[in-house]
Amino acid sequence: MIRLENILTPGRSHVNVPGDSKIAVLRQIAKLIASELPALDEQVVFDSLYAREKLGSTGFGNGIAIPHCRLKGCTTPVSAVLHLEKPIDFDAIDGAPVDLLFVLLVPEAATDAHLELLRQIASMLDQADVRSRLRGAKTSQDLYDVVLVAQNGH
């Protein structure tokens, strides 16, 4: 089974991310991922995430969004986690602004294993204490560490 700690890195965990709109934040995500994984094209990442958002917001409720998509050229799942410097409107199902984003990119030929990753992320973010610890993380490393601890059920 694929686990979050195998697809998330400290380099793709960021706090105080600027962005005043959904599009601006999706651009930030694409830039972040492409800078760490040069094989993935920044514009393709953005276009794929944006196309997915147009199908329906990935705003999940409780100030969380889980932008995700299938991505051409992606050979293995890639994740990123961002805490925004200020909440933004993300058309979330509960109408609440979003400040925590958990990103999941999967290969075009996505499988049930990739759905399982989405389920793991959603289940982890459903826990109020995990959300609180993510929001309290002062550094990118702290943010990454919260995910690892939560993933391992602590």
N, C-alpha and C positions, 0 to 999 in steps of 0.2 A: 504494500500500500504506500502511495506517495504521501509524505508528510510535509507540513508547511515549512519545517526547519530545513528541508532539503531544497526548497525553491525560493526562500526568502533569504536575503543577506543583510548585514548591517548597512551596506552601501545602498540598499534599496529601502531603508527605513529612515524616514525623515520627519523632524519636528519643525514647527513654525514655518510651514510651507506657505508662501504667499499665493494669492489668487482671489479674484473678486467675482468670478463667475464659474459656472460648470465648464465652459469651453477653456477658460484660462487654466483651470486645474487639470483638465485632461491633457492640455499641452505640456504642463509641468511634468505630469506622469510620463508622457511619451519621451520627453527630453531626458528625464532621470533614467528611464530604462535603456534608452539608446546610448546614453553616455557610459553605462556600465556593461552593456551588451552590444558592441558595435555591429554585430551581425544582424541586429534588428533595426530596421529603418524607422527613424523618429516619426516621419510623416505617415508611414503605414500603420504604426502603433496608434497614433492619434486618430487617423481615419477609421480604424477598426473599432476603437473604443467609442468614438462619436457615433458611428453607424449603429452600434449596439444601444447606445443611449436613446437614439431616435426611435427605436422599437419600443422603448419603455424605460423609465428611469430605473437605475440600479440603486436609488435611494431606498434604504432598507428599513428606516425608522430609527428612533433613538439617536439621531445625529450621525448616522452611519450610512455610507454608500459602499457598494462592492462592485466597482466598475470591472467588467470582465468581457472577454471576447475570444473567439478563435482567431488565430493570427497566422497568416501566410508567412512561411519562412521560420516559424517557431518550431523547434524540434522537441522541446521539453517544457513543461509548465514553468512559468515565471511569475513571481509575486512581488508586490511592493506594499508598504504600509506608510501612510502619510497622516500627520496631524496638522491641520491647517492653522495658520496664525489667527484666523477668525472664521466662524461658521459662514457658509454660503448657502444660497437657495439651490437645491439639487432636485426639485420636483419629487421629493421623497413621498412615500405613501402616507406618512403621517403629517406631511406638511412642514415638519421641523427642519431647520437649516442643518447642514452637514458639516462636521469638522473632522471626522475620522473616515479615511478611505482605505479600503483593503482591495488591492488590485490583483486580478488573476488573468493571465494570458495563457492560453492553451493552444497546442497545435491544431491545425485545421481538422485533422482526423481525430477530434476529441472523443474520448471514451467515457464509460461509466466512472472510471477512476477520477476523471476531471470533475464530474458531477459530485463525487465524494469529497473532493477538495473544497468545492463551493459549500457543501454541507458542513464540513469541518469549520470553515471560516465563519459561516452564519451562526453555527452553534456556539463557537467561542465568543462572538460579538454579542450574543444574546444574553450574556452574563454581565450584570450591572457592575460587579467588582472588576471584571476585566476591562470594561469600557473606562471605568474610573482610573485604573492604573495606566491604561494607554494615554488617557488625557493628562495624567500627571507626569508622564515621562518628560524629563528635562533635556535629554540628549537623544540623538538617533540610536546610539547603542542601548540606552535605557528602553526605548520603544521596542527595539528588536528583542531585548531580553524579556520584556513583558509577554511578547508573543510566544517565545520559547517556553516560558514557565506555564502559560495558559494552555499551550498545545499539549504539554505533558501532564495537565490536570492538576496543577497546584495553584 
